Amino acid sequence: WMELVQATPTSSVLMEPPSPKIFSALLSGDIKLLCSCSPHALRPFLACLARIVLSGSCTTATTVSPWQNKRKAIHALIAGLQEANAIKKYLSVDFQELKQDALKEQQLLRKLPPGEERGPAQSVLASSQQYGLAIEFERSDHMRKLRLILRELLKVMNQVDTPFKLDQSDLFECDIHLEEIGDILCVMAAELPSLLPVVRVSEALLRLEKGPHLLCRLVANIPDCFDRVVTSLVLNGEALDEVSLSGRCRTTAVKSLCALHPPRSAYVQSLAVRNCKLPTLALSLALDSEDHSGRRAALELETGMEPSRETVGMDSDPGLEPEGSSQSGVVTLLHNILITGDEQTKAWFAQYMKLMQQKFRRQKSSAVSKLRRFIIKHLLSFTKPACTNQIQTGVDPETGTEQMEDPGTGTEPEEGNEDEAMETELVIDMNGQGEAKEEEEGVGPEAVAASTLELVDQMEIEISD
């Protein structure tokens, strides 16, 4: 039996990511789009939809909602979902009583010396605890579940102003209850905005292992807080996000939020550059925008559709481009930094490039490595667009990631040789005669790869300088 248990692979049960289309529908009040979605797609937004049915609003109490006259249609959408009934029970508890006890809990937490924690027996919200947090949560009623989550959340929020470290919480790390915990978090943040300001909650969630998932769920169910959250996360970010754990966690969280609302990626990228914060985030958003434009152009070519303004290129009027499309691309990013940027911005980006060259230059997953591959691919397209031995690229249907095939064997290149293969291809294309040119001049593949590597390295040095 023990051998069977050890041989069984363990899988992590994570939350279903919210759909960007449904999020946009909630922002605009598009009831037709919501009615066309499946119950599975609506699951991440149940806390928001349940609040619409009960109160006519999916936002905080201070915001006017466009859903006041559409409650019946929303009720018909979620009436048959079992999870919606549980959320309605959470919404029916006495939040004033909960708030008074939470304020007392906050006062006790603030009196604690730094680094010291209080035991469950001293808690005002949930004092009697017979089992571990996960089991206690599973066996509790709706009111006690709210109290347990609120107690743990206030404990993490009390550490926001201290040096960053990941908080160990058995409850927030429990994959089995993560969906329900996300629903409770959304309900409490919407019903108790003064006690749980969404901006401060977002900073606290960065300190949890599953924090980016919970933060994305929270913003998805309170749509009007998106700009406030991403602005705060960027402005409170690090100048060099790759050198610290807090910077990497913050970048991951903001990227998840930008995936939820892609039209605001350009705003987030511009905000990061203007304030010299989170360079990896700005570069990653620019590369993601290029990938999206490339996939869209390939789809239009395959289906015979007319090219949209998003994929036409630089010839179109930038003022008419969709927000977050070409305006957030790599060319725009480098233009804003190297040409129109001030001295402080250039010095900040130069410091980042030098750091990445020293520590992460050969790490394929780093943003700078992806930038190298992007530049090389575009140089290939400029030097010989119709080259027959051009490296072939495709998208893996299972993972959605881009893969490259060796032009000679038709197989994917070995790990670590991807840059060298592209660089060799670049120099061969620039020679214009392929292998014949190599034989004529006595230049082998290794020399070709080395010479091209020096070329790309010189480009990076010039960017840094």
Secondary structure, 3 states (H helix, E strand, C coil): CHHHHHHCCCCCCCCCCCCHHHHHHHHHCCHHHHHCCCHHHHHHHHHHHHHHHHHCCCCCCCCCCCCCCCHHHHHHHHCCCHHHHHHHHHHCCCHHHHHHHHHHHHHHHHCCCCCCCCCHHHCCCCCCCCCCHHHHHHHCCHHHHHHHHHHHHHHHHCCCCCCCCCCCCCCCCCCCCHHHHHHHHHHHHHHCCCCCCHHHHHHHHCCCCCHHHHHHHHHHHCHHHHHHHHHHHHHCCCCCHHHCHHHHHHHHHHHHHHHHCHHHHHHHHHHHHHCCCCHHHHHHHHHHHHHHHHHHHHHHHHHCCCCCHHHHCCCCCHHHCCCCCHHHCHHHHHHHHHHCCCHHHHHHHHHHHHHHHHHCCCCCCCHHHHHHHHHHHHHHHHHCCCCCCCCEEEECCCCCCEEEECCCCCCCCCCCCHHHHHHHHHHHHHHCCHHHHHHHHCCCHHHHHHHHHHHHHHHHHHHHC
